[in-house]
Amino acid sequence: MRTILSDLDGVLVDSHASIMRAWRSWGALHGVEAQAIEGVQHGRPSGEVIAALAPQLDAGAESRAIDLLQAGDTDGVIALPGAHALFADRDPVAVVTSCTVPLATARLRAAGLPVPAVLVTPERLVRGKPDPEGYLLAARELGAAPGECVVLEDAPAGVDAGRAAGMHVVGITTTHAPGELDAHELAPSIAAWLRSRDGAQSGS
């Protein structure tokens, strides 16, 4: 058995439309250039993004406002290929995400996915990705050593966090080009990775 630690957005669910609607609305409200909003690299806590785009604002308060916008707008949030199969698999699964608990829960439920027993969110951490804190916490709570864990990530910061935790990282190429992900292996989706893994195990 291997312990699976998965990112949420871009790996388990497609929430891009909801994310961009919220950020565009926030950007228009605060006079942030549209080009800056479109160029935001997500996968980090929203407070960090806000601090970079509009340092004059209260990043904590604005982050909560954006997360509430997104949690209340799950239109178009769907499970990505292989997500349902991953939770039905024999291996334990935790979710490690830059979303807050309300936002992560809203997206999982909108996509028809279970809320896992181990859900690691920014409320529980001192440092977000690319720091390994979140992945190490998830492993401890599932009783697994880092070397027993597989991380599923779609963003460079998350891939770096998994590697820094000493875990095997699978880069899911839904949102970034393969060359941007310094992962141990790459797959276009969880479904493709599960097929490859199961095929390798059956042949061994």
C-alpha positions as CSV (number, residue, x, y, z in Angstrom):
1,M,0.0,0.0,0.0
2,R,1.0,3.6,-0.6
3,T,-0.4,6.7,1.0
4,I,-1.7,9.2,-1.5
5,L,-1.5,12.9,-0.7
6,S,-3.3,15.0,-3.3
7,D,-3.6,18.6,-4.2
8,L,-7.2,19.7,-4.9
9,D,-7.6,22.3,-7.7
10,G,-6.2,21.1,-11.0
11,V,-5.7,17.5,-9.7
12,L,-9.0,16.3,-8.2
13,V,-11.3,19.1,-9.4
14,D,-11.5,21.6,-12.3
15,S,-12.4,24.8,-10.6
16,H,-10.7,27.2,-13.0
17,A,-13.8,29.1,-14.1
18,S,-14.9,29.7,-10.5
19,I,-11.5,30.8,-9.5
20,M,-11.2,33.3,-12.3
21,R,-14.7,34.7,-11.8
22,A,-13.8,35.5,-8.2
23,W,-10.4,37.0,-9.0
24,R,-11.7,39.1,-11.8
25,S,-14.5,40.5,-9.6
26,W,-12.0,41.3,-6.8
27,G,-9.5,42.9,-9.3
28,A,-12.2,45.1,-10.8
29,L,-13.3,46.2,-7.3
30,H,-9.8,47.2,-6.3
31,G,-8.5,48.6,-9.6
32,V,-6.0,45.8,-10.2
33,E,-5.0,45.5,-13.8
34,A,-6.7,42.7,-15.7
35,Q,-3.4,41.5,-17.1
36,A,-2.1,41.0,-13.6
37,I,-5.2,39.0,-12.6
38,E,-4.9,36.8,-15.6
39,G,-1.2,36.2,-15.0
40,V,-1.7,35.0,-11.4
41,Q,-0.1,31.6,-10.7
42,H,-2.5,29.9,-8.4
43,G,-1.7,27.0,-6.0
44,R,-0.6,29.4,-3.3
45,P,-2.7,30.8,-0.4
46,S,-4.8,33.7,-1.7
47,G,-3.3,36.0,0.9
48,E,0.1,35.7,-0.6
49,V,-1.2,36.5,-4.1
50,I,-3.1,39.6,-2.7
51,A,0.0,40.8,-0.9
52,A,1.9,40.8,-4.2
53,L,-0.9,42.4,-6.3
54,A,-2.1,45.0,-3.8
55,P,0.2,45.3,-0.8
56,Q,-1.7,48.3,0.5
57,L,-4.7,46.1,1.3
58,D,-5.3,43.9,4.3
59,A,-4.3,40.6,2.8
60,G,-6.0,38.5,5.4
61,A,-9.4,40.3,5.1
62,E,-9.3,40.3,1.3
63,S,-8.3,36.6,1.2
64,R,-11.3,35.7,3.3
65,A,-13.5,37.7,1.0
66,I,-12.2,36.0,-2.1
67,D,-12.5,32.6,-0.6
68,L,-16.1,33.3,0.4
69,L,-16.8,34.4,-3.2
70,Q,-15.4,31.1,-4.5
71,A,-17.1,28.9,-1.9
72,G,-20.4,30.5,-2.9
73,D,-19.8,30.0,-6.6
74,T,-19.2,26.4,-7.5
75,D,-20.9,26.6,-10.9
76,G,-18.8,24.4,-13.3
77,V,-16.7,22.8,-10.6
78,I,-16.3,19.1,-11.6
79,A,-14.3,16.1,-10.7
80,L,-11.3,15.5,-13.0
81,P,-10.7,12.1,-14.6
82,G,-9.7,9.5,-12.1
83,A,-10.7,11.5,-9.0
84,H,-13.6,9.3,-8.0
85,A,-11.5,6.2,-8.7
86,L,-8.7,7.5,-6.4
87,F,-11.0,7.7,-3.4
88,A,-12.4,4.3,-4.2
89,D,-8.9,2.8,-4.4
90,R,-7.4,0.7,-1.6
91,D,-4.8,3.3,-0.7
92,P,-5.5,6.0,1.9
93,V,-6.0,9.5,0.5
94,A,-5.4,12.9,2.1
95,V,-6.0,16.3,0.5
96,V,-3.4,19.0,1.0
97,T,-4.6,22.3,-0.5
98,S,-4.1,26.0,-0.4
99,C,-7.9,26.4,-0.1
100,T,-9.5,27.1,3.3
101,V,-11.7,24.5,4.9
102,P,-15.0,26.0,3.7
103,L,-13.7,26.4,0.1
104,A,-12.1,23.0,-0.1
105,T,-15.2,21.4,1.3
106,A,-17.5,23.3,-1.1
107,R,-15.5,22.2,-4.1
108,L,-15.2,18.6,-3.1
109,R,-19.0,18.4,-2.5
110,A,-19.8,20.2,-5.7
111,A,-17.7,17.6,-7.6
112,G,-19.4,14.7,-5.8
113,L,-16.2,13.7,-4.0
114,P,-15.8,12.8,-0.4
115,V,-14.3,15.1,2.2
116,P,-11.3,13.0,3.4
117,A,-10.6,12.3,7.1
118,V,-7.3,14.1,6.6
119,L,-7.7,17.5,5.0
120,V,-4.8,19.9,5.4
121,T,-5.5,23.6,4.7
122,P,-3.8,26.9,5.4
123,E,-5.7,27.3,8.8
124,R,-3.6,24.4,10.1
125,L,-0.2,25.6,8.8
126,V,2.5,28.2,9.5
127,R,3.9,28.0,6.0
128,G,2.2,27.1,2.7
129,K,3.6,25.5,-0.4
130,P,6.4,25.3,-1.5
131,D,7.2,24.6,2.1
132,P,6.8,20.8,2.9
133,E,4.9,21.4,6.2
134,G,1.5,20.5,4.8
135,Y,2.6,17.2,3.2
136,L,4.5,16.2,6.3
137,L,1.5,16.9,8.5
138,A,-0.8,14.8,6.2
139,A,1.7,11.9,6.3
140,R,1.9,12.0,10.1
141,E,-1.9,12.0,10.5
142,L,-2.2,9.0,8.2
143,G,0.7,7.2,10.1
144,A,2.9,7.1,7.0
145,A,6.6,7.8,6.6
146,P,7.5,10.3,3.9
147,G,9.1,7.6,1.7
148,E,5.7,5.7,1.7
149,C,3.8,8.7,0.3
150,V,2.9,9.6,-3.3
151,V,2.1,13.3,-3.9
152,L,-0.2,14.3,-6.8
153,E,0.4,17.9,-7.8
154,D,-0.2,20.2,-10.8
155,A,1.7,23.3,-9.8
156,P,5.4,24.0,-9.4
157,A,5.0,25.2,-5.7
158,G,3.2,22.0,-4.8
159,V,5.7,19.8,-6.7
160,D,8.5,21.5,-4.8
161,A,6.7,21.0,-1.5
162,G,6.3,17.2,-2.1
163,R,10.0,16.8,-3.1
164,A,11.1,18.8,-0.1
165,A,9.1,16.4,2.1
166,G,11.0,13.5,0.7
167,M,8.0,12.0,-1.1
168,H,7.5,10.6,-4.6
169,V,5.9,13.3,-6.7
170,V,3.6,12.8,-9.7
171,G,3.2,15.9,-11.8
172,I,-0.3,16.1,-13.2
173,T,-0.1,18.2,-16.4
174,T,-3.5,19.8,-16.3
175,T,-2.4,23.4,-15.7
176,H,1.3,23.6,-16.3
177,A,3.6,22.4,-19.1
178,P,5.6,19.3,-18.3
179,G,8.9,21.2,-18.3
180,E,7.6,23.4,-15.5
181,L,7.1,20.5,-13.1
182,D,10.2,19.0,-11.5
183,A,8.4,15.8,-10.6
184,H,9.6,12.3,-10.4
185,E,7.1,11.3,-13.1
186,L,4.4,13.0,-15.1
187,A,0.8,12.1,-16.1
188,P,-2.0,14.0,-17.9
189,S,-4.5,13.0,-15.2
190,I,-5.1,10.9,-12.2
191,A,-6.9,8.4,-14.4
192,A,-3.8,8.0,-16.6
193,W,-1.5,7.6,-13.6
194,L,-3.7,5.0,-12.0
195,R,-3.7,3.0,-15.2
196,S,0.1,3.2,-15.4
197,R,0.5,2.3,-11.8
198,D,-1.9,-0.7,-11.9
199,G,-0.3,-1.9,-15.1
200,A,3.2,-1.8,-13.6
201,Q,2.0,-3.6,-10.5
202,S,0.3,-6.3,-12.5
203,G,3.4,-6.9,-14.5
204,S,5.7,-7.1,-11.6
